[in-house]
């Protein structure tokens, strides 16, 4: 061995791959974990970070799961793409709720909505591709895009636009490398909902330019006032061959812990994603799948009860936030998040601290009044906070009251 050929050892190599090391921690889960840890330590922390309903899963769904756990047929492997009965239920639910037909064969059941997000991008993107990503965006989208070697291209719509991007903005961001558009309505984190006219305009623009649409519809049943959920494939049927629909039972049926999502798309894409899942995780837990069948084939009365509670809390939270000098909070039309602009507070001094970013402001809120919120940096530009109103009414009022008191001291 020459002096120029020293052996390569593990100590001279990165221990974690560059691809995985570049993934940012989920900011929403991090805030929620910190709030829960402080609460477990005896601190009176109120957490607005979690994106999950505070209601129990409906009884009839739990009962179906208990029966399924007792049936030995569910103790074994099942098809990687999902139980046929669940894929049929998802197809029927899509016709019922979205107004168009899909084949059960074009449905892939995934371990929660997040797996559907990752697999959708993995199935159609190559290194060098670009994905138009309306911002503010859910924190997982850009990480999933980057893992494929593609690049997210942020298209920002602020508070003055109601957090809704326009076709003109999308067209200005389009390049020869644009492969797909991520479309999320109702939106996490903003609660914004695109109108049927806006949805159709965006869909026809994507169709005209041969751009894939990946549409995340997991909050479809949570809309308020006169807002309506509009499936892009229903208003632009010609998009069906270049659209992947993402959904799941988590938000609608208070089933975040059951981990059942799905993706619907063209046959070749679903087959490719199924091949990936067959090596990655195989089938979703059968008991969870049986529970999802019960959820999707039951009525929506439990969903309406939750929606009514969210609506009441939404009004309370927005009204209280709007009372704070320096805060602007458009009323969210969907999901269960408020997304106030706090740009008017940045650079002002609060209890001896002068936050210049929403991350610094969120840290101050947690330190001073023990309320956990997620800063806008998790979803795009600084200057915003996300607060979930999927928590009890009393905690909501107490938490926002603490924020009002603190931020009211800004000078």
Buried (B, 14 or more C-beta within 10 A) or exposed (E): EEEEEEEEEEEEEEEEEEEEEEBEEBBBBBBBBBBBEBBEEEEEBBBBBBBBBBBEBBEBBBEBBEBBBEEEEBEEEBEBBBBEBBBBBBBBBBEEBBEEEBEBBBBBBBBBBBBBBBBBBBBBBEEEBBBBBBBBBBBBBBBBBBBBEBBBBBBBBBBEEBBBBBBEBBEEBBEEEBBBBBBBBBBBBBBBBBBBEBBBBBBBBBBEEEBBBBBBBBBBBBBBEEBBBBBBBBBBEEBBBBBBBBBBBBBBBBBBEBBBBBBBBBEEBBBBBBEBBEEBEEBBBBBBBBBBBBBBBBEBEBBEEBBEBBBEBBBBBBEBBBEBEBBBBBBBBBBBBBBBBBBBBBEBEBEEEEBEBBBBBBBBBBEBBBBBBBBBBBBBBBBBBBBBBBBEEEBBBEBBBBBBEBBEEBE
